[in-house]
Amino acid sequence: MEPLRVVAQLWERIGARDWDGVAGLIAEDAVIEWPVSGERIVGRANFIAVNSDDGYPDERFVRSVELLRILADGNLVVTEVEIPQDHVVYRAVSLWTVRDGEIVGAREYWTSPGQDPAPCWRAGYVEPLVAD
C-alpha cells in the first residue's frame, strides 16, 4: 500500500477507535516522537496504549478526527489533523515515515489553538488568524 494511503487509513482508524486496525499499520518497533511534550513512544504496543481510550481514563473523546491536509513524498507523509474533545481542540502536524506498508517512525507536534498566545510586541506587525 502506498505511504499516503497508509497514513490516511491510520487517521481513519484512530477516528473510528479501531485499535486493532491501527496496530496493523504500525511497525512493531516503530518510534514516534512528541517534541512538544518531550516524549518518545517506542513500539506498536506502547503507541496503542498511549492513544487508545484506556490511555485517557479521565477524558472523554469526541469521536472525530478531521484530516485537514495530507502530502506525501516517497516514504515521507505529512498530515495536519484536528481532534476536538469536550474541553479543547487539539491540532497536530505529523511527519510520518512509512516502509513496506507500515509506519516505522513519526515526529508529531501537538498543540491547541491559543495555547501559545502572541506577544504584545508583535501586534503592530501581524493580524489575527481567523479559524477556517
N, C-alpha and C positions, 0 to 999 in steps of 0.2 A: 504494500500500500504506500502511496506517495506521502512524504512527510507532512504536507499541508493537510491532507485528509486525516492522518493520524491525530494531529493536534486538534483539528476541528471536532473529531469524534471524542477526544478527551474532554473538551468543554461540554459537549452534548451529554456525555455520560455523567460528568460531575453534576450538571444541572438536573439530571434525572435521578441522582443519588444511586446510580448503578455502580457500586464499588467493585463488584466482580468484573464488570466491563472495563472500568478504569484500570484495574490491575492487569488486564490483558494488553494494555497499551504501554505499560511502564516496564522497563527492563528491571530484572531482579536486583541489579547493582547500580541502578540509576542514582545520580547525585543532583539534588535540587537545592539551590541556594536562595536564601532570602536576605539580601544585604541590609535592608532597612531595619530588620529586627536582629540581624547578626546571627542567623541560624543556617545550618546546613542539614538537610534531610538526606540520609544515606539509605538507599534500598527501597524497593517496592513496598514492603510491608510497613515501613515507617511512613512513607508517603500516604498510604491509605489510612493508617491510624491517625495521622495529623489532620487529614482532610475530611474524614468521614464524620457522620453525625455524632459518633461516640467520642470524637476528639473535642467536641464543643458542648459539654454537658450543660453549661449554664446559658446557652444561647439558642434561640430558635431561628432557624434559617428561613428566609423567604426562598422558596424553591425555584429560583430562576437564575440563569447566567446569561447575560447578554453579550454576545461576541460582537464587539464594536468594529474590530479590524483584525485581519489576518493576512500576513505576507510571508512568502517563502522564497528562499534562495538556496537551492541544493538541499542539504540536510538541516539548514537553519530555518526555523519558523518563528515569526514574531507575532504575538497577539496582544490586543488590548481588550480587556473584559470589564464588565461592571456587574457586581453582585450585591443586590440590596438585601439588607437584613432588617429586622424590626426597628432598630435604633440608628442605623448608619448605612451608607452606601460605600462599598469597597470598590476600588478600581485597581487594576493590575496591568502592567506591561510585562510580558514574559518573553524570554528568549529561549526557545526550545531547541535541543539537538536530537535528531531522530536518525537512527541507523537500523536498517533491516526491519522496518516496520514497528520499531519500539522507541519510546522516548528514553534516551540514555542520560540526559542531563538538561538542566534548565537554570536560569537565573531569573527570579521574579521580583518585581518592585511593586509592593502593595502599599496603598495609601487610601485616604478618604478625602473627597473634596473639602477644602477648608482646613484640613489638618495642619498645613504649614502656611499660616497667614502671611500675606505680603507685607514687607516692612514699609513703614510710612514714607521713608525717604524716596521710594520709587514712584510714589503717587503722581508726580509730575511727568513721568515718562511712560506710563502704562495706562491701559484702560481695563475695566473689569471684564473677565472672561465669563460670558453668559453660557450656561449649560444648554446643550442641544435638546 
